[in-house]
Amino acid sequence: MKFVRSLVVVAALSTASSAFASPAGKGGKDELLTLYLLSVAADRCGFPMTNKQTDAIEQETKTLVEKLKLGSNENDAVYSEADIAFEKQGAAACDRNGNFAKGFRQTLQSLTGP
């Protein structure tokens, strides 16, 4: 399952949040958290994302929110977790040659393709 591999990559490269290292029982929430983290990083750091990748992330996000039957408050809470995880990275998060950026690229590619 490529989402699990993606979460492992993010967990290995990002020690910002224990959410990425949480047990597989929360699978859908962890996947959603990863998608939101990718979106936050792209927005705040200007990391490149193709239209195809953006569309794939948006569609997968919508699918997961529906699958998990999240209300707006729960969905906002997951987004906030991603935001906090990003913020904990500090200035290193936007270093295009840093580990976080490398994890961003690898995760994005594994989720959406090149």
C-alpha positions in Angstrom: 0.0 0.0 0.0 1.7 3.2 -1.2 0.1 5.4 1.5 1.7 3.3 4.2 5.1 3.6 2.5 4.5 7.4 2.2 3.7 7.6 5.9 6.9 5.7 6.7 8.9 8.2 4.6 7.4 11.2 6.3 7.8 9.6 9.7 11.5 8.9 9.1 12.2 12.3 7.8 9.9 14.3 9.9 10.0 14.0 13.7 7.5 16.9 14.1 4.5 14.9 15.2 3.9 11.5 16.7 0.8 11.3 14.4 3.0 10.0 11.6 4.3 7.2 13.7 0.9 6.2 15.1 -0.4 2.7 14.8 -2.0 1.5 11.5 -5.4 1.4 13.3 -5.8 5.1 12.5 -4.9 4.5 8.8 -7.4 6.8 7.2 -6.7 9.7 9.5 -2.9 9.3 9.0 -3.4 9.4 5.3 -5.5 12.5 5.6 -2.9 14.1 7.8 -0.2 13.3 5.3 -2.3 14.9 2.5 -2.8 18.0 4.5 0.8 18.2 5.4 1.7 18.1 1.8 -0.7 20.9 1.0 0.5 23.1 3.9 4.2 22.6 2.9 3.4 23.4 -0.8 1.5 26.5 0.2 3.9 27.9 2.8 7.2 26.9 1.2 6.2 27.3 -2.5 7.2 23.7 -3.1 6.2 22.8 -6.7 3.2 20.7 -7.4 1.8 20.0 -10.8 -1.9 20.5 -11.5 -2.2 16.7 -11.8 -0.7 16.3 -8.3 -2.8 19.0 -6.8 -6.0 17.5 -8.3 -5.0 14.0 -7.1 -4.4 15.3 -3.5 -7.7 17.2 -3.5 -9.6 14.2 -4.8 -8.0 11.8 -2.3 -8.6 14.3 0.5 -12.3 14.5 -0.4 -12.6 10.7 -0.6 -10.9 10.2 2.8 -13.1 12.9 4.5 -16.2 11.1 3.2 -14.9 7.7 4.1 -14.1 8.7 7.6 -17.4 10.6 7.8 -15.7 13.6 9.3 -17.7 16.6 10.2 -16.2 20.0 9.6 -14.9 20.2 13.2 -13.1 16.9 13.0 -11.7 17.7 9.6 -10.5 21.0 10.9 -8.8 19.2 13.8 -6.9 16.9 11.4 -5.8 19.9 9.3 -4.7 21.7 12.5 -2.5 18.7 13.4 -0.9 18.9 10.0 -0.3 22.6 10.5 1.2 22.1 13.9 3.5 19.3 12.5 4.6 21.7 9.8 5.3 24.5 12.2 7.3 22.3 14.5 9.8 21.8 11.6 10.8 25.5 12.0 12.8 27.1 9.3 14.2 23.8 8.2 10.8 22.9 6.7 11.3 25.2 3.7 14.9 24.4 3.1 14.7 23.0 -0.4 17.7 20.8 0.2 16.7 19.6 3.7 15.2 16.4 4.9 11.7 17.7 5.1 11.7 18.9 1.5 13.2 15.6 0.4 10.4 13.8 2.3 7.9 16.1 0.7 9.1 15.2 -2.8 9.3 11.5 -2.1 5.8 11.4 -0.5 4.2 13.5 -3.2 5.7 11.3 -5.9 4.6 8.1 -4.2 1.1 9.4 -3.8 0.5 11.0 -7.1 3.3 10.0 -9.5 5.7 12.2 -11.3 
